Amino acid sequence: MTPPFGHIRGTEMTAHHFPQHSYLLDSLKADCLNKPFAQRCHDLVTVIEDFPAKELHAIFPWLVESIFGSLDGIILGWNLRCLQGRANPTEYNIALDFLDAGGPMMKLVYKLQAEEYRYDFSVSYLPGPVKASIQERILPECSLYHNKVQFPPSGGLSLNLALNPFEYYMFYFALSLITPKNISTAYHISMSNSAYFVLVDRYLKWFLPTEGIVLPPPSSSDAGGAVPSPAPRSPAMSFSSYGMHPTSLLKRHVAHQTSVNADPASQEIWRSETMLQVFVEMWLHHYSLDMYQKMQSPHIKESFKPTEEHVLVIRLLVKHLHAFSNSLKPDPVSPSGHSHTASPLEEFKRIVIPRFVQQKLYIFLQHCFGHWPLDASFRAVLEMWLSYLQPWRYAPEKPLLSAESSLPRSVPEKWASFVQENLLMYTKLFVSFLNRALRTDLVSPKNALMVFRVAKVFAQPNLAEMIQKGEQLFLETDLALPHRQHRLFISPSSLGGSFLSSRAPTITDASFKVKSHVYGLEGQDFQYKQMFGPEVRSLVLRLSQLIGQAQQTAKSISDHSVEATTSHSFLSWFRFGSTDLNGSYTGNDLDEMGQDSIKKTDEYLEKALEYFCQIFRLNEAQLSQLMLNWGAAQDKNGKKQLPDCIESEDGLILTPLGRYQIINGLRRFEVEYQGDPELQPIRSYESTTLVRLLFRLSSAINERFADQMERLCAKENFLGSFCRYHLTNPSLVEKARHSPLSQQRLGQIQQPRVSLRFLASYRTLLSLLMVYFIASWFCISPVTCTFLLLLGYLFYATVMTLLAEKRKPHQH
């Protein structure tokens, strides 16, 4: 019976998919258990050189899986992502030589390619949007999948792709980056120094060269015959046809896969195009536009979570594609006036980024900006984004140094078209970054660095003007045409067939190009938010305010660190005042990194503020007024940076605004011990026995003389001040007043009482012992020494009481 979806590639391929039993395969599997890695690779080189393609065909799927691991993560393979040159130099070098673009493994691929073998690849391992599309019998837009989908025999459920050896190898190589695996190593792994990272770099340089041409496969004497190009792409997906239809009309049935004669020009660079499409599909195409819009709901569970390693490899791809695209040579014009026909490789350079990368990278970045954790690991995503935004950094011609080397280089005018045709990459993602920055702790040096990096990139001379020009072009009305719904805007992805088909007519309308870019990525109903409009400007002002607050916080942390260092000096051992058992100071990573990091944070934030002023033309008066308004808005009683709340009989109660501030990390309460200071856990520097004995003694005194202490502290004369200095703790009361503490607990803290716990501190006991020991050298008896200590302390307490009364605020 004919399948309901039509005939897809005949069953004559079955023999290729299920080869007969191979004794060579059994021998190689046995070697994996008995021979060391170096010997196995040497044997594989010999096998590839000596055995015919028919024998090698039987071992190829097993060999690929044994190198890259299984796609379900069970088989680890050679573990290229963790293979480091420093830790395992021998295995590292052998693996790189074996898998190099001109190495033995690639020779095996070309040898099998010459015989036109095909290998099954399960659709279930493809990225989510592609898998869903094929399972719904809709042909994906990317030409990589055209003419490859195979339906199972009658009654089967699994769908497969029939891939040639080069495609099969690249699919496994690319997917091994994102396949979750249980990897445990005893040493630190540097992602950029792994064998996998180096191989990606080598493949990019080999198949997408910035100079010269792609080296051809080995000759027939080396590879067993001429290496043909793969099955041709569907002619119905040509460049010109895509340029004339909206994306929604391009969804075609899987059954409509057709075969045509291959374009001879495609044989030159089919490997380059295939490798790039595989990398982009496997690494970026995990979120379709529809899926991204659904992911905005917080109730939708993430289907795929990219890792930092994954993003670093994508950044390597982006940087190389910029260098590859920028190596395009200008078209020479012949004397007759006719332009020179560009080679396929040169033509590929011209359209590689807008055609293959732009849309998928944009949606990938949108997802990362919205879902990546608010921590320092976001730096990898940030740098990948900034690399894409600056193609001029990877241009072969370096701009001349400015007169003052400290001044940033101006962005050449020739990049205006790139900025305009990637407008959303600059504007919408910038707004997404602002929203992230407003929710992060800018006192952290790593977060401050990220804000600085973005501000520095966007502050490059001439870049802001280019972005503004792009926004003006987008907002231009079509005077010569009716409403924009009657004018067609196409997406970059809709240019999805092989680039080698006929080119679309050149679009001369710059405004139309920008609108095609925006509506192609976001849809016809998209409401654009201007980067230099009032909404985004208000976000920048809020961020500037947070930067000022973070600078003040960093300064207070620095001052606190200096005071803490001073207070723990040798002379502080002789203080007899009560120690702060609360330990309520809440710091961040600045405390661990020291004064240098605090200084660096302040520099990052100060420069970032300066750059934002340049980009959005903010003046000093505006910023000064902003900081003054922020200072005036704080509570006069010192409730700085506390969440918005109201006072009640039960203490402070959060308002809805206060809850929003806490959830988004804008403000917070100081997290500290709010109970009875006498009942805090016994510290390591205290004597357990003395703490308990002195607590009982203090409790007995407080219970016996509570009324007398109340009356003494209530007096307004010097005696009352002296008693309040010793029997109350004003700073603790002030902290409690600005915390979510009930009035009952606040009343207990305010009651005067005697605290003798400081005498249980080893520091206090050692200080007293040293004083008595030194006094004995001067023939001072213990009784006389005690009298002198009490007399000295009485004088010290009198002075401190007078000073405390002078500093006392006139409020109750």
N, C-alpha and C positions, 0 to 999 in steps of 0.2 A: 504493500500500500504506500502511495506517495505521501511523505510527511506533509502536514498542513502548511508548513513554511517553505515548501519548495525544495528542489534538489540542491544540496550544498556539497560540493566536492565528493567525488565518487568513493566507493569503498575500496578502490584499488590501492589506497594509501595504507590500508590496514596492515599489510605485510611489513611496511616500513615502521609502523608504530610498535609492532610486537615481533621483534626479531627472534630467530631461533636461538636455542641455548648456545652460549658462547663459553668455550673453555678458556679463552683469553680473559674474559670477565671474571671467571672463577679464580684464575691465577692472580689477577690484580687485587681482588678482594682479600685473598689469603695474604698477599704481601703487606696489605695495610695493617695486619695484626702482627706480622713477624719482622718487618724491616723498618729501619729508621727513616725519617722523613727525607733526608738527602738522597738515600739510596732509592727510595720509591720514585722520586722526581726524575732521577737519572734513568731509571728503567722506563718511565713513561715517555721520556724523550726518545729512547731507542724504539719503543713500540710505535710511536707516531711516525717515525722515519721509515720503519721497515715494513709495517703491516699495511695491507690494502684497505681502501675505504670501506669495503663490505664488513671487514672484521672490526674496524674502528667505529663503524656505525652502531654496533651492538654495545660498545662500552661508553659511548658519548653521554647519554643521559645520566648514567651512574657516576661518571667522572665529574660532570658539572655539579651534581648534587654533593659529591664528596668534597669538592673544593669550597663551594659557597654555602653548604648546609641545606637542609630541607626547608621548604617554605612554610612548614608548620612549626619550625623552631626546634624540633626534636633532635635532628642531626646537626651538630655544630659545624662540621666541615673544618677548614683550615683556620677559621676564626680570624679572618683578615682584619677585622675592625679592632682587634686587640693585639695584633702582631706588631711589635715595636722593634726598631733597629737596635736600640740600646739594650733591651732585655734579651732578645734572641737574634743577634746579628746574622748568624748562619742561615737559619730558617727564613728570616726576613729577606735576605738577598736572593736565596734560591726561589722563593715564592714570587718575588717581583720579576725575576728573569724568566720564569716559566710562564707567567701570565701577561708578560709585556705585549704591547700591540704588535710587535714583530717577533714574539717568542713562540715556543713550541705549541702552546695551547691554541693560539690563533692560527698557526699552520694547520692544526687538526681541523679547526672550524672551516678553513678555506678548502681543505681536502674533501670534506663532506659536502660543502657547498657546491663543489663542482659536479657532484653526483645527484644534486637536487633532492636530497633526503628531507623529510619533514618529521617533526616531533610534536607530540601532543603536549599542550600546556593548559592546565585546568583554568577555566574562567573564574573559579572561586577565589583564586589568589590575586586577581586584579584589583585595582583600587575601587572603592565603593561605587562611585557614579558610573564607571565603565561596566562593572559587574551587573549593576541594576539594569542598565540600558540593554545589555546583551540578553539578560534573562527575560526581559520584557519583549525580546525579539525586535529591538530598535537598534539599528546600526550606529555605533558611536561616530561622532564627527571626525575624529582623528583617523587619517588614512592608514595608520599603522595596523588597524584591525580589519581593514577591508579585504575581502576575498580570503579570509582565514578562518571564519567561524565554522565549526563543524558540529553537526547535530549527532547525537549518539544513535546507535542502531535502534530498531523498534523496541519501545518499552524502556529505553535508558533515560536517565534523568540528567546526567552530567553533560555540561557543554564544554567544548575544548577549542583552543586555537591550534591550527596547524602551522607551526613556525619553521622557518628554515634554520640551519645551524647557527648562523650569526645572530638572528633574532632570539633564538632559544638561549644562547649564551648571554646576551645582553639583558634579557628579561631576568634571568637568575642573578646576574651581577648587580643589577639595579635594585631588585627586591631584597637582596641580602642585607642592604643598609637598613631597611625599615622592618625586617622580620624580628619580632621579639625573641630573644634567646637568653637562657640562663647562663650568664657569664660571670665568673668570679675570678678575680685576679688579686695577687698579693702585692701588686705595685701600682703606682699611679699611671693612668693611661692618658697620653697626649693624643687627642683625636687627630690633630693635623699632622702627626708623625706616624700614623698607623699605615700599614701596608695598603689598606683599602683606599685611604685618602690619596696616597701617592699614585695608585693605579688609576683612580678617577682623573687625576691631573695628567697622567701620561696618555690616557685614551683621548682626552679632550685635545691635547696638543697634537696627537697623531691624526685623528679623524677631522678635527676642525683647526687646521693649521693657520697661523697668522701670516706665515710666509711660505711661498711655494705652493705646491699642490698636495692633495692627498696621495700618499704613496700607493701604487696599485698592489693588489694581492700578489702572492708568489706566482711565478710562471708555471706553465703546465708541467714542466719537469719537476718542480718542487711540490706542487699541490695536486698532481694527478689530472691535469687538464685545465682548461680555461675556467675561470670562476664567473658564472653568469650572474646578472643582476636578479634580484628576487622577482616573484610574481608581480606584475604591474598593478598600479593603483587604479581604482575605478575611474573611468573617464567622466562619469556623471558628477564627480566631485571636483571638477576643474576649478582653477582660480577664477576664471571669468564667470562661470555660472554662480559661484558663491558670491561674487560681487553684485549680483543682480537679484538676490532673494533674501528675505529675512531668515534668521536662524531657525525659527519655528517651522518653516517649510522644508527644512533640510533633513528632517528626521525621516529616514527611509527604512523600509523593512529589511531585516537581515536577509530575507530570501532573495533580495535583489542585488546580489553580489555578482558582478560580471567580470569577464576576463577579456583583455584586449592585448594587442601587441605592445611590447614595452617600448618606451621612448629611448632611442639609442643614447641620448645625452644623459639619461638617468644612470647609465652604467658607470659614469665617472665618479659620482659621489653618493650612490645609494647607501653605502655604509655610514657615511656622515649623517645623512638625513635620518636613517633608521636609529642610529645610536642616540641622536639628540631627542627624537620622539620618544624613545623608550625612557630616557632619563626624565624628561618632562612629565610623561604620563605616570611613571611609577613614583616619582618624588613629589610632584605638585598636584596632580589631579585627584585629590582626595576629597575635594569639596566642589560640587557643582554650584552654579548660581542659585538654583532652587534650594539645594541643601543648605547653602550659606544663609539664605533668608530664613529658613526654618530654624537654623541654629541660633538665631537671635533670641529665641524663647529660652528662658532659664530652665524649663522643664525638659528640654530635649537633651538626652545623654550624648556626649561626644563619641563618635564612631571611631575616630582615629586621632591620636595625640602625637604630634611631632616631637622629636627629641632635640636636644642641643646639637648632638652629633649630626643628625639629619639636616638641620639648618645650616651648619658649617659647610657641609658638602654642597648644599644648594648655593651658598654664597660663592664657593669656588666655581660652580657652573656659571653663575651670573657674571662674575668678573671675567671669566674666559670668553663668554659670549660677547661681552663688550669689546674685548681686545680683538676677537675674531671679526666682529662687525666693523670695528674701526679700521681694520686693515684693508677695507675695500678701497681699491684704487679708482680715482676719477676716470670716467669714460673718455678715452682719447677720441678726438674728432679728426676724421680724415680730411685731406685737402678738398675733397669733393663736397664736403659738408655733411656727409652721412656719418652717424655715430657708429662707433665700433660695437660689434655684437659681443656682449659680455659672456664669459664662460659660465657654465653651470655653478661652479664654486663661487664666482664673484656675485652671481645672481642670488645665490643662497645667502651670502653675507648681507645682502641688501634687505632681505625680508625676515631674517632668522628670528629677531626679537619680537617684532609686532605680530608675526604669524604664529610662531610656535610657543612663545613664552608669556607674553604680556597678560592675557586674561587669566590664565591659571595661576601665575605668580601673584596677581592682584588679589584674587579670591583667597589664596593661601595666606597672604599677609594680613588680609582683613580678619581672617579667622584667628591668626596668631595674636594680633593686636587686641582682639576681644576676649580671648580665652587663655592666653598664656599667664601663668602665675605672676603675681606682683613681686618678683624677686629679681636678683641680679642676673639670673640666667637669661633674662629677656635681652641682654646685651647682644647675644648671637643673632636674634631676629632683627634687632635694631641695625647692626652693622651690615647685615645682608640687605636690608631695605636701603640704607644709605649708599651701599655699593651700586645698587641698581639706579639710584637717582643721579649718580655722578659718572656718566660714561666718559666724560672728558678726562678723567683720571687715568683711563686705560687707552688713550689715544696715542698713536706712535709719535706724533709731534708734541713735544712738551712746550707749554707756554713759557715765554721769556720771563725771567725773574723781574719783579717790580723794582723800582728804584730803592725802596726800602724793603729788605727781605722780610721784615716782620709783618708787612701788609699782606692780607690774603689775595690770591690771584683772582682776577676777574674771569667770569665764565664767558668764553668766546660766543659771539652772536650766532655763530653757525649752529649752536645747540638749541636755539629757540624752538625749532620744529620738533625736536625730541621732547622738550619740556611740554609743549602744547599737546602733542599726541600722547603724552603720558600724564595728563593733567591730574587725574584722580590719584595717581601714585604720589604726587606731591601734596595735593590739598586735602583730600579726604583722609589719607593716612596720617597727615600732620595733625588733623583734628583728633583722630583716634589716639595719637600719642599724647596730645594735651590732656585728654580725659584720663589716660593712664597716669600721667605725671601728677595730676591733681590728687590721685589716690595713693601715692607712694610717699615714703619717708625720705624727704630730700636732705635730711641731715646725714643720711648714709652716704659715704663717699662714692659707692658704686652707682647709686641712683643719681647723685649729683653729676657724675661723669656722663651718664646717658643724656641728661637734659643739656649738658654742655655740648655734647657731640652733635645733637640735633640742631641746636641753636647755631653752632659754628658752621654747619653745612648750609643751612638756609640763609645764613648771613653773607655768603660769598657774593662779592659785588656782581651786579647785573642779574643774579638769579631771581630775586624777588620781583624785579621788573618783568622778567620773562613770564613768571607765573601770573602776574597781574594781566599781562597782555593776553595770555591764554584764557583767563577768566573773561576778559572783555570780548574775545572772539566767541566764546561759548554763549555769552549773554546777548550777542548781536541778534537782532530780529531778521528774519528772511524777508526782505522787502520785495524781492522779485518773485517770491513764491507764496502760496497760501500758507495755512497753518502747518506747523512742523509735522503733524501727523500724516500729511500728504507727501512728505518728503522722506525718503528711506534712509535710515542710518544703519550701518552694518557694523558688526563686531569683528574684532581681529580673529576670533576663533572660527568665524564663518568663512575665513579664507583657508579652510582646513585641508584641502587636498594636497597632493604633492605639489610643491612650488614649481615644478618643472613644466606644468601645463601653462597655457597662454596667459600672459599678464593682463590685469584689468586696466581699463583706461585710467590715465593719470588724473587725479583729482586736484584741481588747481585752487579750489575754494578753501582757504585756511580755516575759516569758521566751520565749514562743513566737516572738515577733518576732525576738529576738536569735538564737535557734537557727535560725530560717529563714534569717537572713542568713548565719550561719557555715556551715551545712551546704549552703546554696544555692551558696556560692562555692567551698567546698572539698570537698564530697561528704559522704555519710553516714558514711564511715569515718574522718573527720578526727580526729586526736588533738590537741586544743587545748593549747597551752603558755601558761600564765598569765603575763601581763606582770609581775605582782607575786608570782610564784612563786619558789621557790628557784633554779631553773635560770637564769632571766633575771636574778635578783639577783646571782648569781655572775658573770654577764657584765658587769653594771654595775660590780661591784667590780674586775674585771680591767681594764675601761676606766678606772676611777678610778686604778688603779695605773699604767697607761700614761700617763695625763694627768700624774701626778706625775713620772714619768720624763722626759716631754717637757719639763716645766717646768725640770727640772734640766739637761737637754741644752741647752735654749735659753739658760739662764744661763751654761753653760760656753762656748757659742758666743759669747755676748756678751762674756764675759771674754777669750776668745781674740782677738776682734776688737779689743778695747781694747789688749791686749798687742801685737798685730801693728801697730796704729797707732803705739804708743809706740816699738816697736823700729825702725820705719822713719823715726823722726824724724831731724832733722839731726845730733844728737849721736851717733847710732848709727853714723854714718859713720866714727867714730874708733875703733870696736871692732876688735880684732885677732884675736878668737876665730874659730873656724871657723864658717862660715855653715851653716844647715840646708839642704842640697841635696836633702833627701828630698822636701819638699813633700807630706808625707803627710796633711795635714789634709783631712778630707772633710766639707765643709759641705753646705748645701742652699740653697733660695732665700732664706733669711735673710741669707746673706752678701751677696747682691746688693741686698737691700732695706733694709739698715741697721738701726740701733739702734731706730728708731721701730717697725719691724715686729716686732722681738724683744719690745718692750714690749707691743705690741698682742697678739701671740701669748700672752704670759703672762696678759694680762687676759682674753682669750677662754677660756683653759683654766681659770683660777681661777674665773670666773663659771660656766662649765659644771659644774665640780666642785660648786660651791655649789648649783646647780639640781638636780643629780642627788641631792644630799643631801636636798633638799626633797621631791623626787618619791618617793624610795624610803626616806625617813626614816633616812638614814645619819647617825650622830653622829661628832663629831670624834675620839673615842677609837678608833672602828673604823678610820677612815682613817689615823690616826697609827700604829696597830698594823700596818696593811697596809703602809705605807711602811717601817716598821722591819723587818718580815719580809722585804721585798724587799731592803733594804740588807744584812741579815744573811745572806741567801742568796747574796750575791755572794762570789766567791773572795777569800780574804785577800790573795792576791798581786796583786790589782788587776784580775782578769779580768772587769771590769764590762761587761755587755751583750754578752759573747761568746757564741756558740752553745754549746750543751752538747756537750762533747767530753772525750776521755780522752787522757792523755799516754802516748806510746810512744817507742820508740827512733827512730822516723821522724818525731817531732814530734806535733802534736795531730791526733787522728782524730775526725771527727764521729760522734756517736751518732744513732740514728733520731730522737730528740727534737731534736737539733741541726739535722738536715736539715729537720724540720718548721718550726723557728723561722726558718731562712733562707728557705724557700719562702714563708712567710707574712709575711716582713718584720718579724718580732718582734725578731730579733737579727741581728748581722752581724759579720764580721771587718773590721778596718780595712784598706782596700785601699791598699797603699803599696808602694814599691819595696823588694824584699827581697834584692837582690843586693849585690855589693861596692860600698860608697859611692864608692870611687875610680874605679869603672868606669861611673858614671852618665853619661848623655849630656851633652855640653858645653853649658852654658847660654849665653844671649845676653849675659849680663853677665860672661862669662869670656873670656880670651884663649886661642884654640885652641892656639897655639904653646906658650904657657907651661904650659897644662894638660898637654900631652903631655910636655914637657921635665921638669916637676916630678914627673910620674908615674914617669918612668924613674928620676929621682934618688931618689924615695921608695922605689921597688921595690929599687934597688941597696942603699940603707941598710938596709931591712928584711931583705933576704936576707943581708947581710954581718953584721949585729949582732942577728939574731933571738934567739939563745940568751942574749946579754947582757941584752936587753930583758926576756925572760921572767924571768930571775933577779932583775933589779931590781924588776920589778912584783910578784914573789912575796914580797918583804920586807914585814914588818909594821911597820916604823919609818916615820919621816917621809919618808925618801928613797923608800921604796916607794910611799907615798901620792902623793908629788909626781910620780913616773913614771906611776903609774896615771891620774892626772888628765890627763896630756898624751898618753899612748900608748893609752888605751882609751876607749870610749864607752859608759858604763853604761846610758844611756837607750836607746841603740840595741839593746843586748843584751836589756834588759827587754821592749822591743817585740817583738823576734824570739822571745822565749820564749813570748809569748802569741799566736803566729801559727802557721799550719800550715806550719812550716819544719822541715826535717830536722835531726837532731842534728849531722850533718856540716857543714852550712852554718852552724849556730849556733856550732860550734867555731871556724870560720874567722873569724867576726865577733868572737869573744872574744879572739883573739890580739892582743897588743900590737904596735903598728906606728906608724911616723911617717907623717903626712899633711901634705904641703906644698901641697895644692891651693888652700887659701885665699889663697895668694900670687898665684894667677892671676886673682883677682877684680879687676875694674876698680875696684870700690869700695875695696878694700884698697890698690891701687896709688895711687889718687887721694888717699886719706887720708894715705899716707906722703909723697907729693909735697907736700901742703899743710903737713904737719908740718915737713918740711925747708925749705920756702919761708918759713914763719913763723920758724923758727930762724935763718935767714939774716938776718932783720931785726935780731935781737939779737946778731949777729956770732958765732954758734955754728957751728963747722965741722961738716961732715957726719959726721966720725969721732966727734966729741964728742956730736953729736945721736944717733947710733946707739947709743953707749955709754949715754946717758941713757935712751933708749927701752928697751934691754935691762934696765937697772937697774930702771926703773919696772915693766916687765912682770914681772920676777922678784919684786918685792914684791907685785904684784897676784896672781900665781900662787900665792905662798905663802899669802896670805890665803884665796884660794878653795880651796886644798887643805885648810886647817884647817877651813873651814866645811863642805866636802864630807864630811870625816871625822866631823864632829859629826852631820850629817843622815843618815849611812849607816845603813840598817836592819841590825839584828843578825841576819842570816840569810844563808845561802849557797845 
